[in-house]
Amino acid sequence: MNNSTQAPETASRRRRVLPWVLLALSLVLLLTAASMLFPRELNPQRVLRFFRYMGLRDRESYGRISFEAGAGNNYAGFDDGLLVGTEGGLVLYGLDGEQKALVQGSLPNPILRTGGDVSLLFSPGSSYAAAVGSGGTVLMDGALPGAFVNADVSSDGFTAYISAESGSKAVATVLNQRQEPIFRFSSRTRYLNACAVSQEGEYLALAGLEEQDSVYRSGLTILRTDEALTDLDQEDSSALQVDLGNQVVYELHFLDRNHLLVLAQNELLFLNTQGEKLSSLPLQGSQLIDYSVSPQGWVLLALQESGGNSRLLSLDAQGQTLGERELPDRVRSVSAAGNCGAVLTELYLQTYDRKLTEYDRSWDTLGATRIIARADGTALLIAAGGTRLFIP
């Protein structure tokens, strides 16, 4: 009796719900198709920016940050503001132009690294380093036992650095987000010149130079930081070693927990943490103008081709092409943040998504030499002594 009375009610209820389900699916398909046809107009970030910058967009002073100009200055977006690394120290500014942190020190060749809530300013050959965290908290202000060679900060705030210390050819140290050492490795047989640390400080990648038959070769070593290691050549060592041939390695970057980018003299190389080479982008015949790694794990780069045109490429963590564009204009600077990219040419600023779909353009770039993309689709234009915030 119960089954015979409920069945018609259930069928009737399904007939009433079905049109609404079909309508919802139709709307989803319509919005998906519209977003593909009109990506700029239907970009959800435009709505978010409308509310976030309501009342700020028309303020002449908002996004205008003044600082001391210097040819060696380094810049980075950090803590929703701007970090400036100079020969005299590290300064953090808010978008309202207010100075939020100042750490003074001597850095002849300042290099700036950021990730998560941690930033680091160091100078190769010097033992001094400065670091600030979110809100302008000073995390480091002082000298290390040895001189810096190279350093890196992971996307979640773990720090790695190589230093030259007596008794070893190089020493590599990993710090957690509280700037406490969690791993240390002394290399007695190899000179180390580049390093990278993965998220949660799980892996440390080191590039080194060694001589074989009067020829210098580069090698990559990947270490686990939860395993003590005293000798790379011991039989039971868990260290992975990759031969990179007769070329110099300039920089290393972990794109995510398991994928590594190697910027070398002749190529951009993508590997996993098992040491397997996944992809390679040869650099012979092209000049690498600039590149940027997004914390979301993709790479934006600009190449100067032999004919004078510029080529933009976006690549995922395995080195597969996400997007590619040819530009008739010379590129000055590129930057990636979140899923957004920004490119500064000699004539204009252009923003993109990670597949290089064009979004917004501005011709008001007079004097700008650098661009810093922000994850909400805005961008900071850097000129000598000041900035301007581009809000599409």
N, C-alpha and C positions, 0 to 999 in steps of 0.2 A: 504493500500500500504506500509506504513512504517513498520507495523508489519511483513509483509511477507518478507521484505528485510532484517530486522534485525535478525530474528530468525536463518537463516542459519549461519550468521556471529557469533552470540552468541554461537551456538553449536560448530562451528569450533574452536572458541577461547577456549572453555571448553576442547575440545579434545587436544588442544595444551598444556594447563596448567596441565591437569590430570597426564601425565607421570612425570612431575616435582614434583607434590605433592606426588605421590606414591614413587618417589625416595627419597624425603626428609623424609617421614615416614619410609622408609626402613633403611635409615641411622641412624635415631633416635633409632629405634629398635635394629639395629646392635651395636651401641655405648652403649646402655643400657645393652645388653647381654654381651658385652665385658667387661664393667666396673664391672659386677657381677662376671665374670670369672677371671678377672685380676684386682682386686681393687687397688693393689699397683702400678702396672705399669700405669694405666689410672687415677690415682688420680690427679684431676685438680690442687691441691695445689703444686704438684711437678713442674708444669710449672711456677706457680707464684713464688715459691721459687727460681727457676733457674734464673729468672730475678732480683728478689729482692736482692739476695745474690751474684749476679755476681760481681766478683772482691773482695768480702769479704770472701768467703768460704775458700780461701787459705791463708788469712792473719792470721798468728799465734797469733796475739794479739787480733783479733776480738772475742768478747764473753768471753774474759779472764778478769775477774774482781777480784781484790784483796781487801780483807777487813780483819778487825781484827776478829780473830776466837773467839768464845765464846760458851760454852755449852748451854747457854740459848738463843742464837740468834734465831730470827724468820725471815723467808724469804717469799717474794711474788713477782710475776711478776707484774710490774706496769709501765705505761707510756713507753712501749716498752723497759723497762730496768729491773733493779733489785732493790727491796727495802730490806734493812737489818735493822731489829729492834734489838737493843742491850740494855744492861743495862745502857748504856751511851747516848742513843738517837736513832734517825732515820736518815738513810742515803739512798739517791737515787742515783743509778749509771746508766749511759748509757751503751749500749753494747760495746762501745769503751773503757770502763773502766773509763771514766771521771765522777767525782763526780758532780751531778747536784743539790743536796740539802743536807744540814746538819742541823739537829735540835738537840741540846744537852739538856739532862735532866736526872734525876735520875729515873730509872725504874727497881726495883729489880727483877720482874718477867715479862719481856716484852711479850705482846701479840699483834699481828699485824692483822688488818682487812683492806680489800680493796674492792672497788666497784666503777665502773665508773671511774671518775676522782678524787676520794677522797680516801685517805688512813688514817688510824688512828692507833697510837701506844699508848697502855695504860698498866698499871700494876695493877692487883687487890690489893686492900688495899692502893693504893697510889692515890693522887688527881691530879697528873701531867699527862698531855697528850700532844702528838705531832701529827700533821697531816700535810700532804703535798698534793698538787694537781698536775695536769699535768704541765710539764715544771719545776717542782721543787718548785712551789709557796708554801710558808708556809701558811697554813690555821689555825693552832692552835699551840701555844707554851706557855703553862702556866698551872696553877692549877685551879681546879674546887672547888666549895664550899664543896663538900663531897668527900669521897673516892670511887673509881671505884669498882664495883662488876663484871660487864660484859658489853660488847658493841658489836655492829654489824653495818656493812655498807651494804646498799642494792646495787644491781647490777647497779643502776643508781646514786649512790652517796649520798643517804640520810643516816643519822647516828642516831643510837639509843644507849643510854647507861643507865645503872642502877647505881645509886650512893647511898651510905649510908650517910644520913644527919640527923641532930638532929630534933626531932619532928615527924619523920616517921620511919617506919621499912625499907622502901626503896622508892626511887624516880626514876621514869623513864622519860627520856627526849628524844625528837626527834628533830634533826636539819635538815634543808634543805641543799642543795648543797653548799650554801654560809656560812654554819656553823651558821645559825641563828635559834634560838629555835622556833618551830612551835607547840609543844605539850608538856605538862608536867603533870605527874600523880603522886600523893603521895599516897603510900599504908600505911595505918595505922594499918591494921590487918594481912597482909601477908608479909612474907619475900620473896623477889624476887631474883632469882639467874641466870636467863638467859633471853635474849631478842633477838628479830629480828624485822626488819622493812621492809615493802614491797616497791616495786617500787613506786615512787612519794610520798613516805611517807604516803600512804593511811591507812595502817594497822600497828598496833604495837602488837606483840605477846610477852607475858610475862609468864615465868614459875616460880612458887612459891611453897614454902613448908608450910604446916600447920599440926597441930596435931589434930587427932581425936581418942578419946579413947586410949590415950597414944601411938598411932601409927602415925608416920609421913607419909603423903601422898603428892604427887605432883599434882599440878593442872596447867592447861594452860588457860590463859586468852587472848582473842583477842579483841582489842579495835580499834575503828575508830578514827583517829586523827582529824577529822573535827567536832567531838562532844565533848563538855566539859563534864568531868566526875569527880565527887567528891567522890562517894561511889559506890563500885562494887556491893553492896548488895541492892541498892535502887531498887524499883519495876520497874521503867521505864528505868532502865539501858539498854543500847544497847550492853553491853559487853557480849561476849560469853565465857562460862566457860566449860572446858573439864577435867574430872577426869582422871588422868594418873596412879593412884594406888600407891602402896608402892614401888616406885623406884625413883631414883634421875635423874633429867634431866640435861644433860651436856651442850648441845648446841641446838640452834634453827636457822633455815635458811629458808627464803622465796625462793622457787625455781622459782616462777613467781608471777604475781600479786595475784593469788588466791590459791596457794598451798604452804604448809608449811611442812618442814622436822623437826622432833623431834628426836634428838639423846639422848636416855635415857639409863639407866643402863641395862635394859633387852631387849630392842628392838629399831629398827629404825621404827618410825611411820610417816606415811604420812597422812596429813589432808588437808581439804580445809578451806577457811575463814568462812564457816558456822559452823565450828567445827565438821564436819563429818569425821570419821576415814575411810580412803580409802584403806589403805594397811598397813601391819606390817611385818617386818623382824625380827624374834626372834634372839637374840644374845647368848642365852644359848648354851653352847657346842662349841662355836666358839669364837676366840679372834679377835676383830676388830683391825687390824694392822694400817690401815690408810684409810682416805676417803677424797674426794675432791668434791666440788660443782662447776659445770661450770656455768658461767653467762648465758648460753643458757638454763638452767633449768633442767639439768640432773646430776646424782650423780655417781661417780666412787668410788668403795670401794674394799678393800682387806681384806679377812678373813683368819686366820690361823686355819686350821681344826685339829681335834684331831690326825689324822694320820701323821701330819707333812706337808702335802701339803698346798698350798695356793689356795684360790678361789677368782677369780675376778668377780665382778658383776657391771653392769651398769643399772641404774634404771631411769625411766622418772619421771616427776613431780607428778604423781599419784602413784608411787611405783611399776609400772609394769616393768618387766624385759626386758631390751633392748638387753643385751648380757651376757654371762656367760662363764668362762673358768677356768679350773683346771690347776695349775702350779706346777711342782715338786720342784720348787725353792722357797726359802723364799723371800717374798716381803719386801723391805725396805721402799718404798715410792710410792705413787700414786698421780697423778695430772690431772685435767681436765680443758680445756680452749676452748671456742668455741665448735666445734664438734670434737675436738681432745683430746685423753687421752694419758698419758705416765706412764709407770710402771718401777720402778727401782728394780731389784732383786739383790741378792748377786753376780750374774754373769754377768748380761747384762741389757741394757736399751731397752725397747720395746715400740713402739708407736702404737696406735690403733685409730679407729674411735669410735663413741659413741655406736655402736653395737658390739664393741670389735673385729672388723675385723682387723687382723694384717697388719701393714704397714711396718715399718722399725725397724731394730735392730742394736745396737752397743755393742761390747764387751769391748770397751775402757771406763771402768767406775771405774778405780782404785781410791780408796779413797772416792768416792762419797757416800753421806749418804741421800741426798734429791734430788728430781726431781721436776722441775717446767715446766709444759706443756705450750706451746704457741699456740695461735689460728691458726697459719700458719703451724702447724705440726712440728716445731722445739721444742727443749726442753733445758732447762738450768740444767746442772748437778752441784749440790752444794757439795763442799768438805770443809774441814777445811781451812778457809782463802782464798778460791777462787772458781771460777766457770769455766765451759767450755760449750760452746754452741754447741749442736748437731744439725747439719743441714743435713737432709737426702738428 
